[in-house]
């Protein structure tokens, strides 16, 4: 016997009837929102998804719709309670009716929402991220960096068209102390699905020039919590926590403190507050320098005065010691003078005796005495002739006697042989 066949519409009709007969009219469902969009008629269309425990793979999916009249009421209520817009990426607890249409298939119509569930999920996810950062040992790394005393080279991550960025630059430029700050903008998308990767990309660019900056400022104006959801992400938080420069967060949201706020070196509520922090830090550094200068002057004056006192005392002691030394040396010189005088006299006597003896000897051997004894001296050209070999025939010689001299001409030279 052949099985009964059904048309597709008949099958879908039975599915619709089975759903109506076996499911309650409405039920509460936990899911994550995705692809949230509103059309021209004000109806909100979206997808509800469920991910596995690791949050990577989608394990369930269903189309959803919030009709215009319901959406106006629920979205306003949700934003008032949570501080953020109804958008994609939120964990929600919604009350839905299950619909199955023969043509459009399975869908969930939202009739109510519990904002407290979303608030709790946001807080829970934030705590999970913080716990993971702490377990990895990076939660406080950026806070442990020493903030430079002179911090005026600031890398700024912001949307270039954001009013908050303009306020930040204006506040720094017009600071009452006249401090000069050098800022460099690294543009980034600061809200939406692409904001996380955009801010991380800006951090990576800054890292390549990290030696040119003293700190990083991440700033944006105010916005809903959903606009700032990227600042609760693990990837962005771990990049900020491990960044080698101090990170200052000023993302303009006072209601909740984001994970990036918690891992940043310093948190300021707004971009203007970030500028005020930098100005205040520079002012404190200037005050410390002035105080250090004053202390340096005072310490220098004290050192100079102490040195002057020591020099005066040393001079006094040196004068006193010099006087004693001079007296001692004078006494020694006087004693030495007496000794030298006595020794000089003795030496003079000895030398006088020696000279006397030498003088007597010289007189005895002088040519005058020799001539007196009957000897003569022969000279040639004024030089004494000691040998016949020094003479030639016809030489003119002079002979000296004790009582005169004669000139002679050599006629013949008789030389002794054998000598």
JORALIN-V65603 format. One record per pair of residues at least 12 apart in sequence whose C-alpha atoms are under 10 Angstrom apart, sorted by sequence separation. I is the first residue (numbers start at 1). GAP is how many residues later the second one is. If there is no record, write none. Layout:
I;GAP  I;GAP
This chain:
34;12  35;12  36;12  48;12  49;12  50;12  74;12  75;12  96;12  97;12  98;12  156;12  169;12  187;12  188;12  248;12  249;12  257;12  385;12  396;12  397;12  33;13  34;13  35;13  48;13  49;13  95;13  96;13  97;13  156;13  169;13  186;13  188;13  189;13  203;13  247;13  248;13  249;13  384;13  385;13  395;13  396;13  397;13  33;14  34;14  47;14  48;14  49;14  94;14  95;14  96;14  97;14  169;14  187;14  188;14  247;14  249;14  250;14  254;14  255;14  381;14  383;14  384;14  394;14  395;14  396;14  32;15  33;15  34;15  47;15  48;15  71;15  94;15  95;15  96;15  97;15  186;15  187;15  188;15  203;15  248;15  249;15  253;15  254;15  380;15  381;15  382;15  383;15  384;15  394;15  395;15  396;15  31;16  32;16  33;16  46;16  47;16  48;16  94;16  95;16  96;16  186;16  202;16  247;16  248;16  249;16  250;16  251;16  252;16  253;16  254;16  380;16  381;16  382;16  393;16  394;16  395;16  31;17  32;17  33;17  46;17  47;17  48;17  94;17  95;17  96;17  185;17  186;17  247;17  248;17  249;17  250;17  251;17  252;17  253;17  379;17  380;17  381;17  392;17  393;17  394;17  30;18  31;18  32;18  45;18  46;18  47;18  94;18  95;18  241;18  246;18  247;18  248;18  249;18  250;18  251;18  252;18  379;18  380;18  392;18  393;18  394;18  29;19  30;19  31;19  32;19  45;19  46;19  93;19  94;19  95;19  186;19  199;19  240;19  241;19  246;19  247;19  248;19  249;19  250;19  251;19  252;19  378;19  379;19  380;19  391;19  392;19  393;19  394;19  30;20  31;20  44;20  45;20  46;20  93;20  94;20  152;20  165;20  186;20  231;20  240;20  245;20  246;20  247;20  248;20  249;20  250;20  251;20  252;20  378;20  379;20  392;20  393;20  44;21  45;21  92;21  93;21  94;21  185;21  237;21  238;21  239;21  240;21  241;21  242;21  243;21  249;21  250;21  252;21  377;21  378;21  379;21  391;21  392;21  43;22  44;22  45;22  92;22  93;22  184;22  218;22  237;22  238;22  241;22  242;22  249;22  250;22  377;22  378;22  391;22  43;23  44;23  92;23  93;23  94;23  228;23  236;23  237;23  240;23  241;23  248;23  250;23  251;23  376;23  377;23  378;23  42;24  43;24  44;24  91;24  92;24  93;24  216;24  228;24  236;24  237;24  239;24  240;24  241;24  249;24  250;24  376;24  377;24  389;24  42;25  43;25  92;25  93;25  160;25  228;25  232;25  233;25  234;25  237;25  238;25  240;25  249;25  250;25  375;25  376;25  377;25  388;25  389;25  41;26  42;26  43;26  44;26  91;26  92;26  159;26  160;26  161;26  231;26  232;26  233;26  234;26  237;26  248;26  375;26  376;26  388;26  389;26  34;27  38;27  41;27  42;27  43;27  44;27  91;27  92;27  152;27  153;27  154;27  155;27  156;27  157;27  158;27  159;27  160;27  216;27  231;27  232;27  233;27  237;27  248;27  374;27  375;27  378;27  380;27  388;27  35;28  36;28  37;28  38;28  40;28  42;28  43;28  44;28  90;28  91;28  92;28  93;28  152;28  153;28  154;28  155;28  156;28  157;28  158;28  159;28  160;28  162;28  190;28  216;28  222;28  223;28  224;28  225;28  228;28  230;28  231;28  232;28  373;28  374;28  377;28  378;28  379;28  387;28  388;28  31;29  32;29  34;29  36;29  38;29  39;29  42;29  43;29  86;29  90;29  91;29  92;29  152;29  153;29  154;29  155;29  156;29  157;29  158;29  159;29  160;29  184;29  190;29  191;29  215;29  216;29  217;29  218;29  219;29  220;29  221;29  222;29  223;29  224;29  229;29  230;29  231;29  232;29  248;29  371;29  372;29  373;29  376;29  378;29  31;30  34;30  38;30  42;30  66;30  91;30  92;30  151;30  152;30  153;30  154;30  155;30  156;30  157;30  158;30  159;30  183;30  188;30  190;30  214;30  215;30  216;30  217;30  218;30  219;30  220;30  221;30  222;30  223;30  225;30  228;30  229;30  230;30  231;30  232;30  248;30  371;30  372;30  31;31  33;31  65;31  90;31  91;31  151;31  152;31  153;31  154;31  155;31  156;31  157;31  158;31  159;31  182;31  189;31  190;31  199;31  214;31  215;31  216;31  217;31  218;31  219;31  220;31  221;31  222;31  223;31  224;31  225;31  370;31  371;31  372;31  64;32  83;32  90;32  156;32  157;32  158;32  159;32  184;32  185;32  186;32  191;32  195;32  196;32  199;32  213;32  214;32  215;32  216;32  217;32  218;32  219;32  220;32  221;32  222;32  370;32  371;32  38;33  64;33  81;33  82;33  157;33  183;33  191;33  195;33  196;33  197;33  203;33  210;33  211;33  213;33  214;33  215;33  216;33  217;33  218;33  219;33  220;33  225;33  367;33  368;33  369;33  64;34  81;34  82;34  91;34  183;34  192;34  193;34  195;34  196;34  210;34  211;34  217;34  367;34  368;34  64;35  78;35  80;35  81;35  82;35  84;35  191;35  192;35  195;35  196;35  200;35  201;35  204;35  210;35  367;35  368;35  74;36  77;36  78;36  79;36  82;36  83;36  191;36  192;36  193;36  194;36  195;36  196;36  200;36  203;36  207;36  74;37  77;37  78;37  81;37  82;37  190;37  191;37  192;37  193;37  196;37  199;37  200;37  203;37  206;37  207;37  74;38  75;38  77;38  78;38  81;38  82;38  190;38  191;38  192;38  196;38  197;38  198;38  200;38  207;38  70;39  71;39  73;39  74;39  191;39  196;39  197;39  200;39  204;39  206;39  48;40  49;40  70;40  71;40  74;40  78;40  82;40  159;40  190;40  191;40  196;40  199;40  200;40  203;40  46;41  47;41  48;41  50;41  70;41  71;41  74;41  157;41  158;41  190;41  195;41  196;41  199;41  46;42  48;42  49;42  63;42  64;42  65;42  66;42  67;42  70;42  157;42  218;42  48;43  63;43  64;43  65;43  66;43  67;43  157;43  218;43  48;44  62;44  63;44  64;44  65;44  66;44  67;44  158;44  62;45  63;45  64;45  65;45  66;45  157;45  61;46  62;46  63;46  64;46  65;46  66;46  156;46  157;46  218;46  155;47  156;47  217;47  222;47  155;48  216;48  221;48  222;48  157;49  168;49  216;49  217;49  218;49  219;49  221;49  222;49  36;50  37;50  156;50  215;50  217;50  218;50  219;50  220;50  221;50  36;51  37;51  155;51  168;51  217;51  219;51  220;51  221;51  35;52  36;52  168;52  219;52  220;52  33;53  34;53  35;53  36;53  165;53  218;53  219;53  33;54  34;54  35;54  155;54  165;54  167;54  217;54  219;54  33;55  34;55  155;55  164;55  165;55  219;55  32;56  33;56  34;56  164;56  165;56  218;56  32;57  33;57  34;57  155;57  162;57  163;57  164;57  217;57  31;58  32;58  33;58  154;58  155;58  162;58  163;58  164;58  217;58  31;59  32;59  33;59  48;59  153;59  154;59  155;59  156;59  157;59  158;59  159;59  162;59  163;59  31;60  32;60  47;60  48;60  153;60  154;60  155;60  156;60  157;60  158;60  159;60  160;60  30;61  31;61  32;61  47;61  152;61  153;61  154;61  155;61  156;61  157;61  158;61  159;61  190;61  217;61  30;62  31;62  46;62  151;62  152;62  153;62  154;62  155;62  156;62  157;62  158;62  159;62  29;63  30;63  31;63  151;63  152;63  153;63  154;63  155;63  156;63  157;63  158;63  215;63  29;64  30;64  45;64  150;64  151;64  28;65  29;65  30;65  149;65  28;66  29;66  44;66  148;66  27;67  28;67  29;67  147;67  148;67  27;68  28;68  29;68  147;68  26;69  27;69  28;69  26;70  27;70  25;71  26;71  27;71  25;72  26;72  24;73  25;73  23;74  24;74  25;74  23;75  20;77  20;78  19;79  20;79  29;79  19;80  20;80  19;81  29;81  16;82  18;82  26;82  28;82  168;82  16;83  17;83  26;83  27;83  28;83  16;84  26;84  27;84  28;84  29;84  15;85  16;85  26;85  27;85  28;85  14;86  15;86  16;86  26;86  28;86  32;86  164;86  13;87  15;87  30;87  164;87  12;88  13;88  14;88  30;88  164;88  12;89  13;89  16;89  12;90  13;90  15;90  16;90  155;90  11;91  12;91  15;91  156;91  9;92  10;92  155;92  156;92  157;92  9;93  12;93  154;93  158;93  8;94  9;94  12;94  154;94  181;94  8;95  142;96  141;97  142;97  144;97  148;97  181;97  139;98  142;98  143;98  145;98  147;98  148;98  181;98  138;99  139;99  141;99  142;99  143;99  145;99  146;99  147;99  180;99  138;100  141;100  142;100  145;100  146;100  147;100  171;100  172;100  175;100  179;100  133;101  138;101  139;101  140;101  141;101  142;101  145;101  171;101  175;101  178;101  181;101  130;102  132;102  136;102  138;102  139;102  140;102  141;102  142;102  143;102  144;102  145;102  168;102  169;102  170;102  171;102  172;102  173;102  177;102  180;102  122;103  129;103  130;103  138;103  139;103  141;103  142;103  143;103  167;103  168;103  169;103  171;103  172;103  176;103  177;103  179;103  88;104  89;104  129;104  130;104  133;104  137;104  138;104  142;104  143;104  167;104  168;104  171;104  172;104  175;104  179;104  87;105  88;105  126;105  127;105  129;105  133;105  137;105  141;105  142;105  143;105  165;105  166;105  167;105  168;105  170;105  171;105  172;105  175;105  177;105  126;106  128;106  129;106  132;106  142;106  164;106  165;106  166;106  167;106  168;106  169;106  172;106  173;106  177;106  122;107  125;107  126;107  130;107  164;107  165;107  168;107  172;107  176;107  179;107  125;108  126;108  129;108  130;108  133;108  163;108  164;108  167;108  168;108  171;108  123;109  125;109  129;109  177;109  122;110  158;113  147;118  143;119  146;119  147;119  139;120  142;120  143;120  144;120  145;120  139;121  142;121  143;121  144;121  140;122  141;122  142;122  143;122  139;123  140;123  141;123  142;123  143;123  139;124  140;124  141;124  142;124  154;124  138;125  139;125  140;125  133;126  152;126  151;127  152;127  150;128  151;128  130;129  152;129  129;130  130;130  133;130  151;130  152;130  126;131  150;131  151;131  126;132  127;132  130;132  149;132  150;132  123;133  126;133  130;133  148;133  149;133  150;133  147;134  148;134  150;134  151;134  123;135  149;135  150;135  90;136  149;136  150;136  89;137  148;137  149;137  85;138  86;138  88;138  84;139  85;139  86;139  87;139  90;139  149;139  83;140  84;140  85;140  86;140  87;140  89;140  149;140  83;141  84;141  85;141  82;142  83;142  84;142  85;142  82;143  83;143  84;143  82;144  84;144  79;145  84;145  79;146  79;147  83;172  82;173  83;173
